[in-house]
Amino acid sequence: MSPQVFHILLALSDGERHGYGVILEVARQTGDRVRLGTGTLYTAIGRLVDAGWIEESEARPDPDVDDERRRYYRLTAAGRSALRAESERLAEAVAVARRKRVLGRQATGSRRGGS
């Protein structure tokens, strides 16, 4: 799974979002280290829909505060399962990096002299 796909699924893990909302959430959750362009986002969304990992939602927020042209997306059970599997794979990779002293023992610890 590409980092972009992982972050899109992660952005949808706590609720439905429209495309621009996904872009903003990915930027927020990565401290702006991952920035999705619209072409990248919508290409990935098309593939994720085709794979059955996300689906377009019929629900819409209050029309007074939302643009009716927006499409909202949500994770499917298969998408949540894929996100969980990738999260576990990444956690195992981080554990190996810590054992090899590539990373400190704590997620926010320093590389040298961390506790």
C-alpha angles and dihedrals in degrees: 000000000000120000089245093055091046091054093045091053090045090051089054095045094091099042149317120310138177119236098268089045088056091051091051094046093049090051091047096047092048098042088246091301090120116046119179121208118213092250092053092045098050094042088053092044090054091051092045091051090048090049091051093240095118134018137197112260123229092205118098131189121239107311090223090067101032138062109241091217092068119104118215124210134198137186119260123215088261090051092050089050092050091048091050092049092049091046090053091048091051092046089053090050090051090049090054091048089053093049089051089049093242088124132029120256095257125060090236096032124115124256093244128040093000118151 
